[in-house]
């Protein structure tokens, strides 16, 4: 089965391990790339990133929150994304993530090399 990622590219969803409910658990490198591609669209809080990935994959990709926040921290440590506190659409304090110039370049480089 082919599934579109947040940028509209097609991914083979049968290449990923499935959870008991049929959704797909994302591998670390794949999750990092999907986060970067999601943030190409603009800043977003963590829950919004997870929802965007799941929505764009028509609920095929499952984004575990523990894995998501570890990946966000890893990308922030690499200086590929930055985070700032703000208020979400439901008036809650949230960290909003955005691509840094280094992250934007990395995302385009991975896309051009066929890694994404």
Secondary structure, 3 states (H helix, E strand, C coil): CEEECCCCCEEEHHHCCECCCCCEECCHHHHHHHHHHHHCCCCEEHHHHHHHHHHHCCCCEECCHHHHHHHHHHHHHCCCEEEEEEECCCCCEEEEEEECHHHHHHHHHHHHHCCC
